[in-house]
Amino acid sequence: MRKHLVRLRMPRAGGRFVALLAGALLLATVQPTAAASRPAPEAAGHRPSPTVPPWTGTWATAPTGTPASDTTAFENETLRQTVRVSIGGDRVRIRLSNEFGQEPLVIGEARIARAAAGGPASRIDPRTDRPLTFGGRASVTIPAGAPLLSDPVALRVPAGSDLVVSIHLPERTAGATLHAFALRQNYVASGNVTRSTDLDAASTNDRWYFLTGVSVSTGRAQEPSAVVTLGDSITDGANTEPGADHRWPDFLAQRLRTAYGPYARGVLNEGISGNRLLHDPNPPAGSDAENFAAYFGQAALRRFDRDVAAQPGAGHLIVLLGVNDLGHPGTVAPESERVSAADLIDAHRRLIARAHERGLKAYGGTILPFKGDTLGFYSPANEAARAAFNHWLRTSGAYDGVIDFDRALRDPADPQRLLARYDSGDHLHPNDAGAEAMAKAVPLKLLR
């Protein structure tokens, strides 16, 4: 089996080789139909009418652009991509994105199904296979810079199950909008094989292309709401086991299902490896970071409206950001972009204000320790800034609640370090056990 992509070796979360992003939300127009696009019922601040069922996000990922060195393209090929939903429903819809594309994105056909029990990960359960339409059309063109919602599909989606989305790209299509670290094996096959139960894949990759969201509706009088986790590679799951869904938001979704049932809360992972609060990617000219920094995504303050406020059913926000703002300057970003604790605090206050403006409850996560990290983040000055920020977070009352990830994962004998049993090995990213400990640190009473 040939590899469709050359995997770059880079840091995962915030460091010398990390990665991942996003941009401004546009309401997509469907071509070739002439009907004007309408605001999505789930758009922030828009109350659906009684005849329109509300939607809740059950899975999401943040899209980014690509560096010039990434020339991945598809032509007359089918992408088969798998996602694990957090909550269940009786109807489903997806969100596609061409927000970083420079050309229109032509979708020849798209389908959704539940993954088959047993067998290869590319196999679907044919009894659950459903066509996706867009404004009633099976084929659609998404303008450059725009997203697009599918029409609703009647399909029972169990909580915690895997959904498979198959997309046929009939024309040459640059892989310009993606999430670069899916920690999932996805498939590329020749021709239009969206209806095939089994896939003869020509290549595999660990990315999500063009697919950025799945939402569900239960038809109940009161639909569940969603928790958005806004973060960097630690939230994105860097250094956890690929294919295991052991990111800390995954463990949080499991806790919520156990505590409150399958419709308790959707959990939407909007983490991007390498993401910062205040700065977009800005690799020094001539550095190797030019080959991967674009995957870090737009600054959280810039992508907030799309990745948080516009998420279907969003009611809660958990923010864990700041370590890359401290660690990137002088490593994969210019020294001129160095920030202070006061800069981090100001950025978080702005996130809080925007969350509250949209009626979201906002919770802040303390920055994890990173002494001895292998990515060059640690310095006495950066540690002092981390400590000052964490003190502000714990004592200011600015957030609606505090999640003390630092206290949960630090080494009591050396609080500037991760506890060894939670350390993935780079002294910055938690391993699977650390991700589970992070999820357990979230007081579920905040999310009732």
PyMOL commands that set and color helices and strands:
alter all, ss='L'
color gray80, all
select helices_A, chain A and resi 126-128+233-236+248-260+288-291+293-296+300-309+323-327+335-337+341-357+380-395+405-409+420-422+432-440+444-447
alter helices_A, ss='H'
color red, helices_A
select strands_A, chain A and resi 56-60+73-74+77-84+89-97+105-107+109-114+130-131+140-142+147-149+153-157+162-169+173-174+178-179+186-190+203-205+208-209+211-217+225-231+265-271+314-320+361-365+401-403+410-411+414-418
alter strands_A, ss='S'
color yellow, strands_A
deselect
rebuild
show_as cartoon
